[in-house]
Amino acid sequence: MRKWAWGFGLAAVLLAWGLAGGQADASAGAAPADTGKEVIDINTATAKELDALPGIGEAYVRAIIEGRPYSDKRQLKWKKIIPRATYEKIKDRITALVPRTEAKPAEAPAPAAKDKSSPKLIK
């Protein structure tokens, strides 16, 4: 019985130690990678800003700008504007913010003009 209790205790210690180590690894992986690079909006970025992204050259810059606006950054690969491998290189450095449009108050419809061409009733 004593061996069984000792083995159970050892297993519990090893399990706790393994879980604690796994939590440290999981928390390190869960944190976003801080590349020190600024995230750019593909809807408003200049050609120079887009060209600074890895794997993006003049042709892709032109295609990205011509494909605007984007509601989601993944549209770059969905619409086949850039290859998937290139998207994977830049996905953490881009965003696609949807521009706000100012809501204009609805205008009242203009009153209908009377049709003057209809015949008048004769009494």
MODELLER restraints for C-alpha pairs under 7 A, 6 or more apart:
rsr = mdl.restraints
at = mdl.atoms
rsr.add(forms.Gaussian(group=physical.xy_distance, feature=features.Distance(at['CA:38:A'], at['CA:93:A']), mean=6.71, stdev=0.5))
rsr.add(forms.Gaussian(group=physical.xy_distance, feature=features.Distance(at['CA:39:A'], at['CA:93:A']), mean=4.52, stdev=0.5))
rsr.add(forms.Gaussian(group=physical.xy_distance, feature=features.Distance(at['CA:39:A'], at['CA:94:A']), mean=5.12, stdev=0.5))
rsr.add(forms.Gaussian(group=physical.xy_distance, feature=features.Distance(at['CA:39:A'], at['CA:95:A']), mean=6.74, stdev=0.5))
rsr.add(forms.Gaussian(group=physical.xy_distance, feature=features.Distance(at['CA:40:A'], at['CA:93:A']), mean=6.39, stdev=0.5))
rsr.add(forms.Gaussian(group=physical.xy_distance, feature=features.Distance(at['CA:40:A'], at['CA:94:A']), mean=4.90, stdev=0.5))
rsr.add(forms.Gaussian(group=physical.xy_distance, feature=features.Distance(at['CA:40:A'], at['CA:95:A']), mean=6.08, stdev=0.5))
rsr.add(forms.Gaussian(group=physical.xy_distance, feature=features.Distance(at['CA:41:A'], at['CA:94:A']), mean=5.81, stdev=0.5))
rsr.add(forms.Gaussian(group=physical.xy_distance, feature=features.Distance(at['CA:41:A'], at['CA:95:A']), mean=4.82, stdev=0.5))
rsr.add(forms.Gaussian(group=physical.xy_distance, feature=features.Distance(at['CA:41:A'], at['CA:96:A']), mean=5.23, stdev=0.5))
rsr.add(forms.Gaussian(group=physical.xy_distance, feature=features.Distance(at['CA:41:A'], at['CA:97:A']), mean=6.27, stdev=0.5))
rsr.add(forms.Gaussian(group=physical.xy_distance, feature=features.Distance(at['CA:42:A'], at['CA:94:A']), mean=6.49, stdev=0.5))
rsr.add(forms.Gaussian(group=physical.xy_distance, feature=features.Distance(at['CA:42:A'], at['CA:95:A']), mean=6.20, stdev=0.5))
rsr.add(forms.Gaussian(group=physical.xy_distance, feature=features.Distance(at['CA:42:A'], at['CA:96:A']), mean=5.53, stdev=0.5))
rsr.add(forms.Gaussian(group=physical.xy_distance, feature=features.Distance(at['CA:43:A'], at['CA:68:A']), mean=5.99, stdev=0.5))
rsr.add(forms.Gaussian(group=physical.xy_distance, feature=features.Distance(at['CA:43:A'], at['CA:69:A']), mean=5.58, stdev=0.5))
rsr.add(forms.Gaussian(group=physical.xy_distance, feature=features.Distance(at['CA:43:A'], at['CA:70:A']), mean=6.36, stdev=0.5))
rsr.add(forms.Gaussian(group=physical.xy_distance, feature=features.Distance(at['CA:43:A'], at['CA:96:A']), mean=6.02, stdev=0.5))
rsr.add(forms.Gaussian(group=physical.xy_distance, feature=features.Distance(at['CA:43:A'], at['CA:97:A']), mean=6.86, stdev=0.5))
rsr.add(forms.Gaussian(group=physical.xy_distance, feature=features.Distance(at['CA:47:A'], at['CA:61:A']), mean=6.09, stdev=0.5))
rsr.add(forms.Gaussian(group=physical.xy_distance, feature=features.Distance(at['CA:50:A'], at['CA:56:A']), mean=6.89, stdev=0.5))
rsr.add(forms.Gaussian(group=physical.xy_distance, feature=features.Distance(at['CA:50:A'], at['CA:61:A']), mean=6.03, stdev=0.5))
rsr.add(forms.Gaussian(group=physical.xy_distance, feature=features.Distance(at['CA:51:A'], at['CA:57:A']), mean=5.56, stdev=0.5))
rsr.add(forms.Gaussian(group=physical.xy_distance, feature=features.Distance(at['CA:51:A'], at['CA:58:A']), mean=6.69, stdev=0.5))
rsr.add(forms.Gaussian(group=physical.xy_distance, feature=features.Distance(at['CA:51:A'], at['CA:61:A']), mean=6.27, stdev=0.5))
rsr.add(forms.Gaussian(group=physical.xy_distance, feature=features.Distance(at['CA:53:A'], at['CA:90:A']), mean=6.65, stdev=0.5))
rsr.add(forms.Gaussian(group=physical.xy_distance, feature=features.Distance(at['CA:54:A'], at['CA:89:A']), mean=6.71, stdev=0.5))
rsr.add(forms.Gaussian(group=physical.xy_distance, feature=features.Distance(at['CA:54:A'], at['CA:90:A']), mean=6.64, stdev=0.5))
rsr.add(forms.Gaussian(group=physical.xy_distance, feature=features.Distance(at['CA:55:A'], at['CA:86:A']), mean=5.81, stdev=0.5))
rsr.add(forms.Gaussian(group=physical.xy_distance, feature=features.Distance(at['CA:60:A'], at['CA:82:A']), mean=6.57, stdev=0.5))
rsr.add(forms.Gaussian(group=physical.xy_distance, feature=features.Distance(at['CA:63:A'], at['CA:81:A']), mean=6.18, stdev=0.5))
rsr.add(forms.Gaussian(group=physical.xy_distance, feature=features.Distance(at['CA:64:A'], at['CA:81:A']), mean=6.60, stdev=0.5))
rsr.add(forms.Gaussian(group=physical.xy_distance, feature=features.Distance(at['CA:70:A'], at['CA:96:A']), mean=6.05, stdev=0.5))
rsr.add(forms.Gaussian(group=physical.xy_distance, feature=features.Distance(at['CA:71:A'], at['CA:96:A']), mean=6.04, stdev=0.5))
rsr.add(forms.Gaussian(group=physical.xy_distance, feature=features.Distance(at['CA:71:A'], at['CA:97:A']), mean=6.87, stdev=0.5))
rsr.add(forms.Gaussian(group=physical.xy_distance, feature=features.Distance(at['CA:71:A'], at['CA:98:A']), mean=5.72, stdev=0.5))
rsr.add(forms.Gaussian(group=physical.xy_distance, feature=features.Distance(at['CA:72:A'], at['CA:96:A']), mean=5.37, stdev=0.5))
rsr.add(forms.Gaussian(group=physical.xy_distance, feature=features.Distance(at['CA:73:A'], at['CA:95:A']), mean=5.61, stdev=0.5))
rsr.add(forms.Gaussian(group=physical.xy_distance, feature=features.Distance(at['CA:73:A'], at['CA:96:A']), mean=5.03, stdev=0.5))
rsr.add(forms.Gaussian(group=physical.xy_distance, feature=features.Distance(at['CA:76:A'], at['CA:82:A']), mean=5.85, stdev=0.5))
rsr.add(forms.Gaussian(group=physical.xy_distance, feature=features.Distance(at['CA:77:A'], at['CA:83:A']), mean=6.09, stdev=0.5))
rsr.add(forms.Gaussian(group=physical.xy_distance, feature=features.Distance(at['CA:77:A'], at['CA:84:A']), mean=5.74, stdev=0.5))
rsr.add(forms.Gaussian(group=physical.xy_distance, feature=features.Distance(at['CA:77:A'], at['CA:87:A']), mean=6.63, stdev=0.5))
